[in-house]
Structures are given as structure tokens and as C-alpha cells.
């Protein structure tokens, strides 16, 4: 009896209604041909739903569809639009991840050069644990005019680069659409700042507008590889000596997925990508998790020295998300032993990332940017190399406060990826990995990419950079400073409880010059320094 009543249970009633309606409408149409035309559309609708329900009952992939034919599709529909519903109707100004609505709106406003002020006081809870602020001065300075710049290039560099303190972080063509790359590079040229290529190689879209380029070389050696995937020094030299390329950067790891390689399936390796990356069509494009050109810290320093030589003396450095502390200190020991020093180090944080990554990697692997920057900063002080090596910071930087905070704890300049994506019109739809980007930023679909109108977005990229540095200048002036290089940990504080506050100077204590060489008692470095070996990334002992 219970089985006979199943069609009338809540689980199956929708299918039953559709089947009954289909039968009745079909019967009416057969009995009276005159009404057939009137019932045809309802018949097709209910008939189609009935077929769908029968399919749901018989398929084996989704248990919920077998138990709730037809009606369970509403669940999938709601799940599909859940991010948009939450973003547009339920988020507060400070909610939303990875970037809050307030931050996104600020970037949009600055990119469009419209009013970016806020009314009626802060919406931050200034007494919550973790709240941070910058100290102002009772003797503020006049706001500095012009763009803040730093010179990158140590004693071994014959072609140092005068860089803006705010640049476009690494994003590859292939991850970004051709129009996005065009707009970013042209905006960088207009604003006098640099555009990092990402590890996907230097594409024609990077070149056509003439903006300054930082060429990033990853473990796939795209754009400078042999057929077997090994590094090709002659091809590297041919590309790196181009005047548009201002610095060369070795990617050791990245924030979103440190220690993780990648594969672009053969089906997605178009003729264009094949040519740019130097890979064969019809074969998977593999970016290994590790480098084949070196395997020890000593070999890594030699490789960076070779990159500098082959590029004609341009600044050569590396990017990493800090992992095992002894591994970075092993690199420091290799610098001391070889006498080869990078001109710069870009520290990526695990909060960074514009592409797709496994959840466990994205959420729980790698050191956050601030801890990474300060660790690298102190390590270089500890080996007496800080004055010759510049540090870049990358990882969820979008505002002038983000920049000032990173610079106070050790960075010389900042890179932003998602901030500049917002300036292009990105709406944080979280569909970067699906090739269905609604704004044409992260897609290779020409019909979607055409939505991004390059001349308009060039202006927005330029405006966002200009307005952010303007805001940084105002912050510095309010603190009584004139240049970001004057920022120190004492200029910032963090609330550790509702009644306790700590200065960044206490949260991020500094090593003395040469302290690692002389022998440190600092627990953050002592054991890791003892474990570090210049001849291996494996720990001693």
C-alpha cells in the first residue's frame, strides 16, 4: 500500500502532477482537434518536465534527483545563484571574501575617478581583537607631489630599474584574456609602473602597448624552453634583452598554491598559446612543482646570476611564498657562500592568488604575506644584505593602507593582482577557473572577452594606480612622513584584546645587522639557521 501511495508523496508529487497533466492535455488534443493548438504549448511544457522527471528517477549520479525528481533541480538552481544572492542582497559593507564590498567599491570608485569618500564614520569595530591602525602626527607634512619610486638593482646589476612602489602583480596570458593584458600594460605605460607577466610567457599583448615588463620565469620555463621542457639560455637571452623588459624574476612558488604544479590540457593548448609558451600543440602543457634547472640553494644562486648575465645586467630576483624557514635561510647561506645576491625578492602570501587552487593549498599552506615579508626582511638584515636587495610584497593588497602596512614591516614596494583586476571591472564572481568570466577579464572566450573595451579600461587602470598612490601620500603626510621608505613598525598598532594594544615594533621585532652571521639568540631564527645548509634545501641533522 505504501508503495502505491509513493507517487502522491511530497517527494514525487511534482512528477505525478506533470505526468497527469501531460496525459490530460494529450487526451484533450486527441478528442477535440480544435483545441489541440491551444493546449500544444502547455503539453510541451508538462511533457518535457515529465521526461525530465523520468530521467531523474533512472539516472545514478545524483541521489537527491532520484528521490526528488524535477523539484530537486530548484536546489541546483539556487546553489548556482547563491554567490550572487549573497553578494548583492545580504553582504554588509565589511563582509565578502576574499575582498569586502567596501574594498571592491573603493577600487571601482578610484578607477572611475569618482567620489571615494565615506559618510558618517567608520563601520569597523575599532575595539575588536585584530583591529589595526596607523598613527598620525600632530605635525603633519604637506602631501608629497609626484609618484613614489625606488631603484632596484644591487652592485652586480648594470641596468638598475626605477620602479613605482605600486605595480601589477604576476598574472599570465591564458589566465587573463588578451584584452585584459592589453589594458593592464597600456595603463602601466601611461602611469609609469610595471606589469609582471606571470609565468605564462611574454605574449604579443604584453608588447603591443610598450609598458614596462617584469618577465617571470616559472618551472615550465615558458618562452625560454627546449622541446623537452628544460631551460634554454639562448632563447632566454633573446627575449630578456628586449628594452621593454626591465627585470627578470624567477618564480620559486606562489601564494595560492606553493609547491603545486599545474597542467594545461592538450585540448586547451591553442596555436597562439603554443607559440607564446614554446610548447607543442597536441601535448599537455606541464608546469612542474619544482625546478629542473637547479636543485640546491647554491645552484639557485648561480642560476639567478646567470639570469642577470643573460639579460644584459638587468635586475634579477625571485618570487616565493615562504615555507620552511630553514629553506629560505639556506638560500641566505648560499648568498654568503657564492657572493651572488639577487637584486630583489618578491614575497607572496598564502592569501594571494588570482587563479584556481586546491582548497587545502589555498586555505592552509604557506606563510601569510606579512609574516613572510618580515621574516625575509629580518633574514637579509641578519646576513648584512638588506641594503642591496629590495623586497616586494604581494598578497591581498588593494588600498593605500595595505601598502603602508606592508612597507612598515619590511617591503620596499607592493604588487597587486586582484586590485588591478577590479580596476578592469572584475566583480569577484569567483568564476576565474571556469572560462565563464562575466566581465571578460579571465577568459579565453572571444565572445566574453569583447565585453572588456580596452581604451576605457586603460584609463581605469591608470586612475586606480594614480589615486591609490595619492591616498598613500595623504596617509604619509598625516603621519609626518614624506616617502614610504620612512615607514617603520612604530607607526602602526594592533589591538590584541578589548583593553590591550601592541605596537607593530613589538609584534615584528627586528634583528641586528649581521646577527645571523654572529650567532642569534632570537628563537624565530636560531634553530632554523642551524638547520639551514647552502648545499641542500633539506635540513641539517
VOLOFI-735795 format. One record per residue (C-alpha): residue in three letters; x, y, z. Coordinates in nm, 3 decimals. Example, Ala and Ser with C-alpha at 12.3 -4.5 7.8 and 13.67 -1.06 7.14 Angstrom:
<rs>
(r 'ALA',(1.230,-0.450,0.780))
(r 'SER',(1.367,-0.106,0.714))
</rs>
This chain:
<rs>
(r 'UNK',(0.000,0.000,0.000))
(r 'UNK',(0.283,0.238,0.092))
(r 'UNK',(0.445,0.180,-0.248))
(r 'UNK',(0.118,0.260,-0.426))
(r 'UNK',(0.098,0.592,-0.241))
(r 'UNK',(0.455,0.697,-0.328))
(r 'UNK',(0.352,0.893,-0.642))
(r 'UNK',(0.138,1.114,-0.415))
(r 'UNK',(0.408,1.171,-0.153))
(r 'UNK',(0.578,1.514,-0.135))
(r 'UNK',(0.890,1.367,-0.294))
(r 'UNK',(0.720,1.257,-0.614))
(r 'UNK',(0.408,1.472,-0.633))
(r 'UNK',(0.563,1.719,-0.882))
(r 'UNK',(0.640,1.437,-1.126))
(r 'UNK',(0.293,1.290,-1.074))
(r 'UNK',(0.124,1.624,-1.145))
(r 'UNK',(0.332,1.674,-1.460))
(r 'UNK',(0.258,1.322,-1.584))
(r 'UNK',(-0.116,1.354,-1.516))
(r 'UNK',(-0.129,1.699,-1.679))
(r 'UNK',(0.056,1.565,-1.983))
(r 'UNK',(-0.191,1.279,-2.016))
(r 'UNK',(-0.496,1.502,-1.979))
(r 'UNK',(-0.373,1.759,-2.229))
(r 'UNK',(-0.278,1.491,-2.477))
(r 'UNK',(-0.621,1.332,-2.438))
(r 'UNK',(-0.799,1.664,-2.492))
(r 'UNK',(-0.597,1.728,-2.805))
(r 'UNK',(-0.678,1.386,-2.947))
(r 'UNK',(-1.051,1.403,-2.863))
(r 'UNK',(-1.102,1.755,-2.996))
(r 'UNK',(-0.861,1.862,-3.270))
(r 'UNK',(-0.989,2.220,-3.245))
(r 'UNK',(-0.835,2.270,-2.901))
(r 'UNK',(-0.508,2.098,-2.993))
(r 'UNK',(-0.344,2.426,-3.092))
(r 'UNK',(-0.450,2.578,-2.759))
(r 'UNK',(-0.301,2.300,-2.547))
(r 'UNK',(0.014,2.244,-2.755))
(r 'UNK',(0.242,2.475,-2.557))
(r 'UNK',(0.126,2.351,-2.213))
(r 'UNK',(0.154,1.995,-2.346))
(r 'UNK',(0.516,2.052,-2.450))
(r 'UNK',(0.599,2.208,-2.112))
(r 'UNK',(0.443,1.936,-1.897))
(r 'UNK',(0.563,1.665,-2.134))
(r 'UNK',(0.919,1.795,-2.117))
(r 'UNK',(0.904,1.807,-1.736))
(r 'UNK',(0.770,1.452,-1.727))
(r 'UNK',(1.058,1.328,-1.943))
(r 'UNK',(1.300,1.516,-1.717))
(r 'UNK',(1.142,1.354,-1.410))
(r 'UNK',(1.169,1.005,-1.555))
(r 'UNK',(1.533,1.074,-1.639))
(r 'UNK',(1.591,1.194,-1.280))
(r 'UNK',(1.439,0.871,-1.146))
(r 'UNK',(1.661,0.649,-1.360))
(r 'UNK',(1.996,0.832,-1.352))
(r 'UNK',(2.253,0.716,-1.096))
(r 'UNK',(2.479,1.019,-1.039))
(r 'UNK',(2.262,1.233,-0.807))
(r 'UNK',(2.078,1.070,-0.518))
(r 'UNK',(1.874,1.383,-0.449))
(r 'UNK',(1.733,1.377,-0.804))
(r 'UNK',(1.631,1.010,-0.768))
(r 'UNK',(1.442,1.095,-0.451))
(r 'UNK',(1.304,1.433,-0.563))
(r 'UNK',(1.260,1.420,-0.941))
(r 'UNK',(1.209,1.761,-1.105))
(r 'UNK',(1.179,1.955,-0.777))
(r 'UNK',(1.544,1.888,-0.681))
(r 'UNK',(1.654,2.098,-0.979))
(r 'UNK',(1.539,2.402,-0.781))
(r 'UNK',(1.816,2.320,-0.533))
(r 'UNK',(2.079,2.324,-0.807))
(r 'UNK',(1.940,2.650,-0.943))
(r 'UNK',(1.954,2.816,-0.601))
(r 'UNK',(2.305,2.680,-0.545))
(r 'UNK',(2.411,2.829,-0.880))
(r 'UNK',(2.291,3.180,-0.792))
(r 'UNK',(2.385,3.163,-0.421))
(r 'UNK',(2.708,3.369,-0.455))
(r 'UNK',(2.526,3.645,-0.643))
(r 'UNK',(2.235,3.649,-0.397))
(r 'UNK',(2.473,3.672,-0.104))
(r 'UNK',(2.689,3.937,-0.270))
(r 'UNK',(2.411,4.166,-0.387))
(r 'UNK',(2.150,4.128,-0.114))
(r 'UNK',(2.299,4.000,0.210))
(r 'UNK',(2.661,4.117,0.241))
(r 'UNK',(2.735,4.415,0.461))
(r 'UNK',(2.996,4.669,0.351))
(r 'UNK',(3.265,4.487,0.550))
(r 'UNK',(3.159,4.134,0.453))
(r 'UNK',(3.263,3.937,0.149))
(r 'UNK',(3.571,3.731,0.085))
(r 'UNK',(3.838,3.744,-0.034))
(r 'UNK',(3.764,4.119,-0.067))
(r 'UNK',(3.487,4.306,0.112))
(r 'UNK',(3.224,4.506,-0.072))
(r 'UNK',(3.379,4.822,0.075))
(r 'UNK',(3.723,4.744,-0.072))
(r 'UNK',(3.580,4.650,-0.411))
(r 'UNK',(3.373,4.967,-0.420))
(r 'UNK',(3.678,5.176,-0.330))
(r 'UNK',(3.877,5.033,-0.623))
(r 'UNK',(3.586,5.086,-0.863))
(r 'UNK',(3.547,5.447,-0.749))
(r 'UNK',(3.916,5.525,-0.780))
(r 'UNK',(3.936,5.355,-1.120))
(r 'UNK',(3.649,5.572,-1.241))
(r 'UNK',(3.782,5.882,-1.060))
(r 'UNK',(3.452,5.939,-0.880))
(r 'UNK',(3.394,6.031,-0.516))
(r 'UNK',(3.558,5.768,-0.294))
(r 'UNK',(3.475,5.921,0.045))
(r 'UNK',(3.257,5.753,0.311))
(r 'UNK',(2.992,5.922,0.531))
(r 'UNK',(2.905,5.908,0.899))
(r 'UNK',(3.213,5.745,1.047))
(r 'UNK',(3.383,5.407,1.027))
(r 'UNK',(3.191,5.081,1.009))
(r 'UNK',(3.487,4.899,1.160))
(r 'UNK',(3.460,4.776,1.519))
(r 'UNK',(3.770,4.954,1.645))
(r 'UNK',(3.761,4.756,1.973))
(r 'UNK',(3.764,4.409,1.815))
(r 'UNK',(4.070,4.189,1.851))
(r 'UNK',(4.298,4.229,1.550))
(r 'UNK',(4.191,4.583,1.456))
(r 'UNK',(4.489,4.778,1.322))
(r 'UNK',(4.560,5.144,1.269))
(r 'UNK',(4.832,5.385,1.161))
(r 'UNK',(4.946,5.665,1.390))
(r 'UNK',(4.918,6.026,1.277))
(r 'UNK',(5.137,6.319,1.374))
(r 'UNK',(5.049,6.645,1.547))
(r 'UNK',(5.293,6.797,1.298))
(r 'UNK',(5.176,6.659,0.964))
(r 'UNK',(5.365,6.730,0.643))
(r 'UNK',(5.242,6.873,0.318))
(r 'UNK',(5.139,6.592,0.082))
(r 'UNK',(5.429,6.486,-0.139))
(r 'UNK',(5.385,6.556,-0.509))
(r 'UNK',(5.481,6.314,-0.783))
(r 'UNK',(5.499,5.936,-0.785))
(r 'UNK',(5.691,5.740,-0.523))
(r 'UNK',(5.973,5.540,-0.684))
(r 'UNK',(6.259,5.317,-0.573))
(r 'UNK',(6.569,5.194,-0.755))
(r 'UNK',(6.601,4.817,-0.791))
(r 'UNK',(6.945,4.678,-0.869))
(r 'UNK',(7.237,4.584,-0.645))
(r 'UNK',(7.611,4.626,-0.702))
(r 'UNK',(7.619,4.347,-0.964))
(r 'UNK',(7.337,4.498,-1.168))
(r 'UNK',(7.444,4.721,-1.457))
(r 'UNK',(7.093,4.828,-1.561))
(r 'UNK',(6.903,4.918,-1.243))
(r 'UNK',(6.533,4.993,-1.275))
(r 'UNK',(6.349,5.290,-1.124))
(r 'UNK',(6.021,5.129,-1.020))
(r 'UNK',(5.696,5.263,-0.887))
(r 'UNK',(5.617,5.143,-0.536))
(r 'UNK',(5.286,5.003,-0.673))
(r 'UNK',(5.288,4.760,-0.965))
(r 'UNK',(5.076,4.492,-1.134))
(r 'UNK',(5.140,4.151,-0.984))
(r 'UNK',(5.204,3.833,-1.182))
(r 'UNK',(4.910,3.717,-1.396))
(r 'UNK',(4.968,3.513,-1.709))
(r 'UNK',(4.816,3.549,-2.051))
(r 'UNK',(4.593,3.245,-2.068))
(r 'UNK',(4.466,3.313,-1.718))
(r 'UNK',(4.382,3.666,-1.836))
(r 'UNK',(4.216,3.748,-2.166))
(r 'UNK',(4.406,3.928,-2.444))
(r 'UNK',(4.205,4.245,-2.382))
(r 'UNK',(4.282,4.236,-2.009))
(r 'UNK',(4.656,4.207,-2.078))
(r 'UNK',(4.638,4.489,-2.332))
(r 'UNK',(4.458,4.723,-2.092))
(r 'UNK',(4.686,4.645,-1.798))
(r 'UNK',(5.003,4.701,-1.997))
(r 'UNK',(4.882,5.020,-2.161))
(r 'UNK',(4.767,5.152,-1.822))
(r 'UNK',(5.110,5.068,-1.679))
(r 'UNK',(5.278,5.260,-1.959))
(r 'UNK',(5.060,5.565,-1.905))
(r 'UNK',(5.115,5.558,-1.528))
(r 'UNK',(5.487,5.473,-1.535))
(r 'UNK',(5.462,5.148,-1.342))
(r 'UNK',(5.548,4.786,-1.414))
(r 'UNK',(5.347,4.488,-1.535))
(r 'UNK',(5.453,4.137,-1.427))
(r 'UNK',(5.385,3.879,-1.698))
(r 'UNK',(5.322,3.580,-1.474))
(r 'UNK',(5.485,3.252,-1.571))
(r 'UNK',(5.290,3.212,-1.898))
(r 'UNK',(5.547,3.396,-2.107))
(r 'UNK',(5.568,3.733,-2.282))
(r 'UNK',(5.273,3.750,-2.520))
(r 'UNK',(5.217,3.992,-2.811))
(r 'UNK',(4.951,4.154,-2.592))
(r 'UNK',(5.218,4.244,-2.336))
(r 'UNK',(5.430,4.401,-2.608))
(r 'UNK',(5.190,4.597,-2.827))
(r 'UNK',(5.145,4.895,-2.592))
(r 'UNK',(5.503,4.923,-2.468))
(r 'UNK',(5.451,4.922,-2.091))
(r 'UNK',(5.738,4.821,-1.862))
(r 'UNK',(5.753,4.443,-1.817))
(r 'UNK',(5.880,4.221,-1.538))
(r 'UNK',(5.931,3.882,-1.702))
(r 'UNK',(5.853,3.597,-1.466))
(r 'UNK',(6.011,3.257,-1.534))
(r 'UNK',(5.841,2.959,-1.371))
(r 'UNK',(5.930,2.592,-1.353))
(r 'UNK',(5.788,2.538,-1.703))
(r 'UNK',(6.036,2.794,-1.847))
(r 'UNK',(5.766,2.914,-2.085))
(r 'UNK',(5.908,3.134,-2.357))
(r 'UNK',(6.264,3.012,-2.293))
(r 'UNK',(6.248,2.633,-2.301))
(r 'UNK',(6.373,2.345,-2.507))
(r 'UNK',(6.135,2.088,-2.651))
(r 'UNK',(6.190,1.861,-2.350))
(r 'UNK',(6.091,2.142,-2.108))
(r 'UNK',(6.443,2.229,-1.995))
(r 'UNK',(6.574,2.585,-1.973))
(r 'UNK',(6.709,2.735,-2.297))
(r 'UNK',(6.964,3.010,-2.213))
(r 'UNK',(6.991,3.137,-2.572))
(r 'UNK',(6.615,3.185,-2.604))
(r 'UNK',(6.604,3.346,-2.259))
(r 'UNK',(6.875,3.595,-2.361))
(r 'UNK',(6.695,3.675,-2.686))
(r 'UNK',(6.377,3.772,-2.503))
(r 'UNK',(6.526,3.919,-2.183))
(r 'UNK',(6.749,4.171,-2.361))
(r 'UNK',(6.443,4.342,-2.515))
(r 'UNK',(6.432,4.701,-2.390))
(r 'UNK',(6.068,4.668,-2.279))
(r 'UNK',(6.165,4.404,-2.022))
(r 'UNK',(6.303,4.584,-1.718))
(r 'UNK',(6.355,4.298,-1.469))
(r 'UNK',(6.365,3.918,-1.476))
(r 'UNK',(6.203,3.718,-1.197))
(r 'UNK',(6.240,3.350,-1.108))
(r 'UNK',(5.917,3.207,-0.966))
(r 'UNK',(6.004,2.959,-0.692))
(r 'UNK',(5.650,2.937,-0.555))
(r 'UNK',(5.327,3.136,-0.547))
(r 'UNK',(5.088,3.224,-0.268))
(r 'UNK',(4.773,3.042,-0.376))
(r 'UNK',(4.936,2.703,-0.429))
(r 'UNK',(5.300,2.688,-0.315))
(r 'UNK',(5.470,2.361,-0.403))
(r 'UNK',(5.198,2.271,-0.654))
(r 'UNK',(5.248,2.236,-1.028))
(r 'UNK',(4.990,2.274,-1.299))
(r 'UNK',(4.873,2.122,-1.626))
(r 'UNK',(4.707,2.297,-1.918))
(r 'UNK',(4.539,2.007,-2.104))
(r 'UNK',(4.640,1.949,-2.466))
(r 'UNK',(4.290,2.039,-2.582))
(r 'UNK',(4.339,2.393,-2.447))
(r 'UNK',(4.683,2.446,-2.598))
(r 'UNK',(4.586,2.668,-2.889))
(r 'UNK',(4.825,2.762,-3.167))
(r 'UNK',(4.867,3.103,-3.002))
(r 'UNK',(4.949,2.962,-2.658))
(r 'UNK',(5.178,2.705,-2.819))
(r 'UNK',(5.378,2.981,-2.985))
(r 'UNK',(5.396,3.207,-2.680))
(r 'UNK',(5.488,2.937,-2.428))
(r 'UNK',(5.710,2.735,-2.661))
(r 'UNK',(5.516,2.412,-2.613))
(r 'UNK',(5.393,2.163,-2.872))
(r 'UNK',(5.031,2.154,-2.978))
(r 'UNK',(4.855,1.829,-2.904))
(r 'UNK',(5.052,1.777,-2.581))
(r 'UNK',(4.974,1.871,-2.222))
(r 'UNK',(5.145,2.194,-2.114))
(r 'UNK',(5.306,2.098,-1.782))
(r 'UNK',(5.432,2.338,-1.518))
(r 'UNK',(5.618,2.114,-1.270))
(r 'UNK',(5.601,2.164,-0.896))
(r 'UNK',(5.981,2.209,-0.883))
(r 'UNK',(6.261,2.346,-1.099))
(r 'UNK',(6.486,2.124,-1.310))
(r 'UNK',(6.746,2.397,-1.371))
(r 'UNK',(6.867,2.382,-1.008))
(r 'UNK',(6.819,2.162,-0.704))
(r 'UNK',(7.022,2.328,-0.426))
(r 'UNK',(7.047,2.680,-0.285))
(r 'UNK',(7.396,2.715,-0.433))
(r 'UNK',(7.269,2.617,-0.778))
(r 'UNK',(6.974,2.853,-0.739))
(r 'UNK',(7.204,3.149,-0.674))
(r 'UNK',(7.416,3.052,-0.973))
(r 'UNK',(7.102,3.038,-1.187))
(r 'UNK',(6.992,3.386,-1.074))
(r 'UNK',(7.339,3.518,-1.151))
(r 'UNK',(7.311,3.363,-1.497))
(r 'UNK',(6.969,3.524,-1.548))
(r 'UNK',(7.125,3.863,-1.471))
(r 'UNK',(7.413,3.798,-1.710))
(r 'UNK',(7.196,3.671,-1.995))
(r 'UNK',(6.956,3.966,-1.959))
(r 'UNK',(7.241,4.210,-2.010))
(r 'UNK',(7.276,4.315,-1.647))
(r 'UNK',(6.910,4.381,-1.565))
(r 'UNK',(6.779,4.329,-1.210))
(r 'UNK',(6.732,3.959,-1.144))
(r 'UNK',(6.545,3.820,-0.847))
(r 'UNK',(6.299,3.560,-0.733))
(r 'UNK',(5.946,3.529,-0.600))
(r 'UNK',(5.832,3.286,-0.333))
(r 'UNK',(5.577,3.219,-0.067))
(r 'UNK',(5.783,3.141,0.243))
(r 'UNK',(5.751,2.781,0.359))
(r 'UNK',(6.007,2.602,0.576))
(r 'UNK',(6.209,2.881,0.742))
(r 'UNK',(6.536,2.686,0.710))
(r 'UNK',(6.496,2.670,0.332))
(r 'UNK',(6.495,3.047,0.295))
(r 'UNK',(6.785,3.074,0.539))
(r 'UNK',(6.965,2.811,0.329))
(r 'UNK',(6.927,3.049,0.034))
(r 'UNK',(7.076,3.322,0.253))
(r 'UNK',(7.372,3.099,0.335))
(r 'UNK',(7.414,3.030,-0.037))
(r 'UNK',(7.427,3.406,-0.099))
(r 'UNK',(7.708,3.439,0.154))
(r 'UNK',(7.898,3.139,0.020))
(r 'UNK',(7.873,3.224,-0.352))
(r 'UNK',(7.881,3.603,-0.326))
(r 'UNK',(7.585,3.604,-0.568))
(r 'UNK',(7.292,3.808,-0.444))
(r 'UNK',(6.954,3.864,-0.609))
(r 'UNK',(6.861,4.224,-0.678))
(r 'UNK',(6.512,4.174,-0.540))
(r 'UNK',(6.285,3.922,-0.370))
(r 'UNK',(5.907,3.929,-0.410))
(r 'UNK',(5.732,3.773,-0.111))
(r 'UNK',(5.391,3.631,-0.195))
(r 'UNK',(5.150,3.540,0.083))
(r 'UNK',(4.914,3.246,0.107))
(r 'UNK',(4.627,3.497,0.095))
(r 'UNK',(4.727,3.581,-0.263))
(r 'UNK',(4.609,3.416,-0.581))
(r 'UNK',(4.402,3.503,-0.887))
(r 'UNK',(4.359,3.158,-1.037))
(r 'UNK',(4.234,2.823,-0.914))
(r 'UNK',(4.400,2.608,-0.649))
(r 'UNK',(4.307,2.307,-0.430))
(r 'UNK',(4.119,2.422,-0.119))
(r 'UNK',(4.375,2.277,0.122))
(r 'UNK',(4.656,2.464,-0.053))
(r 'UNK',(4.462,2.789,-0.075))
(r 'UNK',(4.348,2.788,0.288))
(r 'UNK',(4.623,2.619,0.484))
(r 'UNK',(4.958,2.606,0.302))
(r 'UNK',(5.229,2.870,0.308))
(r 'UNK',(5.313,3.168,0.525))
(r 'UNK',(5.084,3.474,0.512))
(r 'UNK',(5.232,3.775,0.338))
(r 'UNK',(5.301,3.994,0.640))
(r 'UNK',(5.486,3.725,0.833))
(r 'UNK',(5.671,3.630,0.514))
(r 'UNK',(5.779,3.986,0.435))
(r 'UNK',(5.902,4.048,0.786))
(r 'UNK',(6.084,3.714,0.801))
(r 'UNK',(6.267,3.782,0.474))
(r 'UNK',(6.339,4.143,0.576))
(r 'UNK',(6.498,4.033,0.904))
(r 'UNK',(6.687,3.744,0.747))
(r 'UNK',(6.851,3.983,0.500))
(r 'UNK',(6.937,4.221,0.783))
(r 'UNK',(7.085,3.926,0.970))
(r 'UNK',(7.328,3.849,0.684))
(r 'UNK',(7.411,4.217,0.613))
(r 'UNK',(7.241,4.204,0.272))
(r 'UNK',(6.931,4.417,0.325))
(r 'UNK',(7.082,4.731,0.173))
(r 'UNK',(7.150,4.558,-0.162))
(r 'UNK',(6.828,4.354,-0.200))
(r 'UNK',(6.485,4.512,-0.249))
(r 'UNK',(6.172,4.339,-0.120))
(r 'UNK',(5.837,4.339,-0.297))
(r 'UNK',(5.516,4.235,-0.122))
(r 'UNK',(5.224,4.061,-0.292))
(r 'UNK',(4.911,3.921,-0.133))
(r 'UNK',(4.569,4.087,-0.098))
(r 'UNK',(4.697,4.443,-0.142))
(r 'UNK',(4.435,4.682,-0.277))
(r 'UNK',(4.442,5.006,-0.074))
(r 'UNK',(4.697,5.261,0.040))
(r 'UNK',(4.667,5.131,0.397))
(r 'UNK',(4.751,4.779,0.276))
(r 'UNK',(5.063,4.922,0.112))
(r 'UNK',(5.171,5.131,0.409))
(r 'UNK',(5.133,4.837,0.648))
(r 'UNK',(5.340,4.605,0.428))
(r 'UNK',(5.612,4.868,0.386))
(r 'UNK',(5.629,4.935,0.760))
(r 'UNK',(5.726,4.574,0.828))
(r 'UNK',(5.986,4.537,0.554))
(r 'UNK',(5.857,4.579,0.196))
(r 'UNK',(6.010,4.833,-0.043))
(r 'UNK',(5.726,4.812,-0.293))
(r 'UNK',(5.391,4.636,-0.338))
(r 'UNK',(5.231,4.436,-0.617))
(r 'UNK',(4.859,4.391,-0.664))
(r 'UNK',(4.681,4.143,-0.891))
(r 'UNK',(4.317,4.142,-0.782))
(r 'UNK',(4.317,4.516,-0.716))
(r 'UNK',(4.404,4.579,-1.080))
(r 'UNK',(4.151,4.313,-1.185))
(r 'UNK',(3.885,4.515,-1.003))
(r 'UNK',(4.000,4.824,-1.188))
(r 'UNK',(3.931,4.634,-1.512))
(r 'UNK',(3.576,4.563,-1.396))
(r 'UNK',(3.611,4.227,-1.216))
(r 'UNK',(3.308,4.174,-0.990))
(r 'UNK',(3.450,3.889,-0.777))
(r 'UNK',(3.214,3.636,-0.933))
(r 'UNK',(3.463,3.361,-0.836))
(r 'UNK',(3.441,3.205,-1.181))
(r 'UNK',(3.804,3.265,-1.291))
(r 'UNK',(3.869,2.892,-1.338))
(r 'UNK',(3.556,2.821,-1.545))
(r 'UNK',(3.631,3.033,-1.855))
(r 'UNK',(3.291,3.197,-1.797))
(r 'UNK',(3.411,3.527,-1.653))
(r 'UNK',(3.115,3.768,-1.679))
(r 'UNK',(3.336,4.073,-1.735))
(r 'UNK',(3.586,3.937,-1.988))
(r 'UNK',(3.887,3.959,-1.755))
(r 'UNK',(3.976,3.592,-1.701))
(r 'UNK',(3.853,3.416,-2.013))
(r 'UNK',(3.978,3.295,-2.347))
(r 'UNK',(3.625,3.301,-2.493))
(r 'UNK',(3.631,3.581,-2.755))
(r 'UNK',(3.259,3.647,-2.716))
(r 'UNK',(3.311,3.712,-2.343))
(r 'UNK',(3.645,3.891,-2.375))
(r 'UNK',(3.492,4.150,-2.612))
(r 'UNK',(3.298,4.288,-2.313))
(r 'UNK',(3.625,4.440,-2.191))
(r 'UNK',(3.671,4.756,-2.400))
(r 'UNK',(4.044,4.826,-2.391))
(r 'UNK',(4.056,5.209,-2.432))
(r 'UNK',(3.811,5.257,-2.143))
(r 'UNK',(3.992,5.012,-1.915))
(r 'UNK',(4.334,5.167,-1.984))
(r 'UNK',(4.211,5.484,-1.816))
(r 'UNK',(4.071,5.291,-1.522))
(r 'UNK',(4.396,5.101,-1.464))
(r 'UNK',(4.587,5.429,-1.474))
(r 'UNK',(4.335,5.605,-1.248))
(r 'UNK',(4.340,5.329,-0.987))
(r 'UNK',(4.719,5.338,-0.964))
(r 'UNK',(4.729,5.719,-0.952))
(r 'UNK',(4.451,5.752,-0.692))
(r 'UNK',(4.596,5.481,-0.468))
(r 'UNK',(4.936,5.649,-0.459))
(r 'UNK',(4.760,5.981,-0.395))
(r 'UNK',(4.590,5.822,-0.093))
(r 'UNK',(4.925,5.678,0.020))
(r 'UNK',(5.081,6.025,0.001))
(r 'UNK',(4.800,6.161,0.217))
(r 'UNK',(4.848,5.886,0.476))
(r 'UNK',(5.222,5.954,0.491))
(r 'UNK',(5.169,6.329,0.521))
(r 'UNK',(4.924,6.277,0.808))
(r 'UNK',(5.189,6.066,0.984))
(r 'UNK',(5.451,6.338,0.935))
(r 'UNK',(5.639,6.142,0.667))
(r 'UNK',(5.740,6.218,0.310))
(r 'UNK',(5.821,5.880,0.149))
(r 'UNK',(5.709,5.519,0.211))
(r 'UNK',(6.068,5.419,0.289))
(r 'UNK',(6.036,5.620,0.610))
(r 'UNK',(5.763,5.388,0.739))
(r 'UNK',(5.860,5.180,1.043))
(r 'UNK',(5.677,4.930,1.267))
(r 'UNK',(5.639,5.203,1.532))
(r 'UNK',(5.391,5.379,1.303))
(r 'UNK',(5.131,5.101,1.342))
(r 'UNK',(4.944,4.932,1.626))
(r 'UNK',(4.719,4.629,1.661))
(r 'UNK',(4.451,4.561,1.921))
(r 'UNK',(4.521,4.228,2.094))
(r 'UNK',(4.208,4.245,2.315))
(r 'UNK',(3.940,4.498,2.403))
(r 'UNK',(4.175,4.653,2.659))
(r 'UNK',(4.524,4.581,2.519))
(r 'UNK',(4.714,4.729,2.227))
(r 'UNK',(5.055,4.632,2.086))
(r 'UNK',(5.284,4.827,1.859))
(r 'UNK',(5.400,4.659,1.539))
(r 'UNK',(5.750,4.717,1.677))
(r 'UNK',(5.670,4.459,1.944))
(r 'UNK',(5.479,4.228,1.710))
(r 'UNK',(5.754,4.236,1.448))
(r 'UNK',(6.087,4.278,1.632))
(r 'UNK',(6.394,4.335,1.419))
(r 'UNK',(6.726,4.154,1.409))
(r 'UNK',(7.053,4.345,1.438))
(r 'UNK',(7.268,4.383,1.125))
(r 'UNK',(7.480,4.068,1.090))
(r 'UNK',(7.305,3.893,1.380))
(r 'UNK',(7.260,3.563,1.196))
(r 'UNK',(7.628,3.556,1.098))
(r 'UNK',(7.739,3.643,1.450))
(r 'UNK',(7.501,3.395,1.613))
(r 'UNK',(7.149,3.489,1.715))
(r 'UNK',(6.956,3.406,2.029))
(r 'UNK',(6.625,3.500,1.864))
(r 'UNK',(6.405,3.191,1.883))
(r 'UNK',(6.240,3.278,1.549))
(r 'UNK',(6.569,3.222,1.366))
(r 'UNK',(6.815,3.036,1.588))
(r 'UNK',(6.707,2.677,1.521))
(r 'UNK',(6.618,2.738,1.156))
(r 'UNK',(6.959,2.898,1.093))
(r 'UNK',(7.131,2.595,1.246))
(r 'UNK',(6.926,2.365,1.023))
(r 'UNK',(6.997,2.562,0.703))
(r 'UNK',(7.252,2.425,0.453))
(r 'UNK',(7.381,2.612,0.149))
(r 'UNK',(7.430,2.284,-0.040))
(r 'UNK',(7.079,2.147,0.013))
(r 'UNK',(6.721,2.250,0.083))
(r 'UNK',(6.698,1.959,0.327))
(r 'UNK',(6.758,2.047,0.694))
(r 'UNK',(7.090,1.965,0.856))
(r 'UNK',(7.082,1.684,1.106))
</rs>
